[in-house]
């Protein structure tokens, strides 16, 4: 068994294309202007379709296991794993649009990975993360650009 597709409704296909493609660095697999866009992540196709009516944009941050403070909403979210180089490149692009970031810099989470929580144009919370080849020696490391 394997997961093949996710189907997501969005208000703005162009903004979704810019966020996932240009900012997060995903390759566009399918695209029909103002109708739908698709990206492939590992074996899963993320498909985003233009909604027929306006969908409310989520303003709360979703609960994420590595970034839980207790004030997040219990709503759907997901995580995307990057290798270290691609993670750094995505973070550099995200710094240009700080309103998409929950916190200004990646954090060392669960003593095992660097994580960054962001919002897409529909308000969906996404955790971007990378597991480094070697763990920091410091028990509470700070991200270095």
C-alpha positions in Angstrom: 0.0 0.0 0.0 1.2 3.5 -0.7 -0.2 7.0 -0.7 -0.3 8.5 -4.2 -2.3 11.8 -4.1 -3.5 14.5 -1.8 -6.3 16.8 -3.1 -6.4 20.4 -1.7 -8.8 23.2 -2.6 -7.3 26.7 -2.7 -8.5 30.2 -3.5 -5.4 31.2 -5.5 -3.6 28.7 -7.8 -1.0 31.3 -8.8 -0.1 32.1 -5.2 0.1 28.4 -4.4 2.4 27.9 -7.4 4.7 30.7 -6.2 4.8 29.4 -2.6 5.4 25.7 -3.2 7.4 26.1 -6.4 9.3 29.4 -6.2 9.7 29.6 -2.4 9.8 26.0 -1.2 11.6 24.9 -4.3 9.3 22.1 -5.5 9.1 21.1 -9.1 5.8 21.8 -10.9 4.5 18.5 -12.3 1.1 19.6 -13.6 -0.3 23.0 -14.2 -3.4 24.6 -15.7 -3.5 28.3 -15.1 -6.1 29.3 -12.5 -7.4 25.7 -12.4 -4.9 23.4 -10.7 -1.3 22.8 -9.9 0.6 19.7 -8.9 3.9 18.9 -7.2 5.5 15.6 -6.5 7.0 15.0 -3.1 8.7 11.6 -2.8 5.9 9.3 -4.0 3.0 11.6 -3.2 1.5 14.0 -5.7 0.3 17.2 -3.9 -2.6 18.6 -6.1 -4.2 22.0 -5.5 -7.4 22.8 -7.3 -9.1 26.2 -7.6 -12.1 26.3 -5.3 -15.5 27.3 -6.9 -16.2 29.5 -3.9 -14.0 31.4 -1.5 -12.5 29.2 1.2 -11.7 30.8 4.6 -8.0 31.3 5.2 -6.8 29.6 8.4 -5.4 32.2 10.7 -4.3 30.0 13.6 -1.2 27.9 13.5 -1.8 24.1 13.6 -0.4 21.9 16.3 2.9 20.3 15.2 4.7 17.7 17.3 8.1 19.5 17.1 6.7 23.0 17.6 3.9 22.7 20.1 3.5 25.4 22.6 0.0 24.5 23.7 -1.8 27.4 21.9 -2.0 25.9 18.4 -5.2 24.7 16.8 -6.0 21.0 16.4 -6.3 21.2 12.6 -4.6 19.4 9.7 -1.0 20.1 8.9 1.9 18.3 7.4 5.7 18.2 7.3 8.2 18.2 4.4 11.7 16.8 4.8 14.6 18.5 2.9 18.2 17.6 2.6 20.4 20.2 4.4 21.3 22.2 1.3 17.8 22.5 0.0 16.5 23.3 3.5 19.0 26.2 3.7 18.0 27.5 0.3 14.3 27.4 1.1 14.9 29.2 4.4 16.8 32.0 2.5 13.8 32.5 0.3 11.4 32.4 3.2 13.3 35.1 5.1 12.3 37.4 2.2 8.6 36.9 3.2 8.8 36.8 7.0 5.0 36.9 7.4 5.0 33.3 6.3 7.2 32.2 9.3 6.0 31.3 12.7 9.4 32.0 14.1 12.3 33.9 12.5 14.8 31.1 12.4 14.8 27.3 12.3 14.9 25.6 15.7 16.5 22.4 17.0 13.6 20.2 17.6 13.1 17.0 19.6 16.9 16.7 19.9 17.1 15.4 16.3 16.3 17.9 13.5 16.2 21.5 12.4 12.6 22.6 11.9 10.8 25.7 10.6 7.0 26.2 10.7 5.5 28.2 7.9 2.0 29.0 6.4 1.0 28.5 2.8 -1.3 31.0 1.0 -4.3 29.1 2.2 -3.2 29.4 5.8 -2.2 25.7 6.0 0.6 25.1 8.6 3.6 23.2 7.3 6.7 22.1 9.1 9.9 22.1 6.9 12.7 20.1 8.4 16.1 18.6 7.9 18.0 15.9 9.8 21.7 16.8 9.7 24.3 14.2 9.1 25.9 15.1 12.4 24.1 16.4 15.4 25.2 19.7 17.0 27.5 19.2 20.1 25.6 21.9 22.0 22.5 20.6 23.8 20.5 23.7 22.9 22.0 24.8 19.5 21.1 28.0 17.7 20.6 28.1 13.9 23.5 29.6 12.0 22.8 31.1 8.6 
